[in-house]
Amino acid sequence: MIPICLITGFLGTGKTTLLKRIVEENRDRKWIYLVNEFSALDVDGAMVSAENPDVVSIPGGSIFCKCLVTEFIGQMTKIHEQHPDTEGVVIEASGMADPRVIADMLKETGLGRYFELANIVSIVEPRSFLRLIHTLPNIIHQVEAADLVLLNKCDLYDEEQLTDTEQAVRNIKSGANLVRCVKGEADFSVLSKSGSHEELHGEYAKCRDPRYSAFSVELPHPVAPSAIEAFILENEEAIYRVKGYIQSLDGPVYFDYSKAGFSITPAEAGMAQCLAWIVKGGSEDLHSRFMALL
């Protein structure tokens, strides 16, 4: 049986940073990495692929949605058939995902004959977690399903905020294995079996969930990151995530917004100038309004 480690966490908590660290620390291992992107624009998969060629991307929704089950089965079957020496699979799930369905999913699709769910890691960070646990139930489900909860970005918050977040996690799962970390740097065994997951049961995500929508925007010319930032702040209640590469007036940058805040870092030249957006359902007019800003 090939063990699976499933990494979950809401948008912007640091899943891709953790995955890149796992790739870097395990280059000598025969692991396959599967990156699931909610938006159709495959930003995270491209970032991880730059670190390791053994990356499979499934963009355009959640792998726990029936719309993507066929593709998930196909990709996992290829891993089993075309990489017989694979020692494990690490999956970065979409930030919108409810991971509780994965145990049933492996059984129902027949993948359970070849793969075994070994470990579920959920990443939380104080700002987004405390703001959204009352409105987005999948954040709660990610903690409920977790064998390990990483409290990430601890360097950005004071002790009171960290303690409040830990208490909120334990209110959801009293016996949670909870570890504080910065940039996903935590010592844990990625593919060691952490116990039985037979008790996990959830519903497949809706193919068209009215609570969320996603779109991407190509940028035809250089744009000041401050202009994008200002637009997001004006519409913050309707926006969950914006990320991608832009050509700023000072050179290429990677632009990243989530409920955890903003991050703008230098990027290599030559990347496609495009931003992926995830917004509240009913907020699709943001697309045209942002295009008018350009």
Secondary structure, 3 states (H helix, E strand, C coil): CEEEEEEEECCCCCHHHHHHHHHHHCCCCCEEEEEEECCCCCHHHHHHHCCCCCEEEEECCCCCEHHHHHHHHHHHHHHHHHCCCCCEEEEECCCCCCHHHHHHHHHHHCHHHCEEEEEEEEEECHHHHHHHCCCCHHHHHHHHHCCEEEECCHHHCCHHHHHHHHHHHHHHCCCCCEEECCCCCCCCCCCCCCCCCCCCCCCCECCCCCCEEEEEEECCCCCCHHHHHHHHHHCHHHEEEEEEEEEECCEEEEEEEECCEEEEEECCCCCCCEEEEEEECCCCHHHHHHHHHC
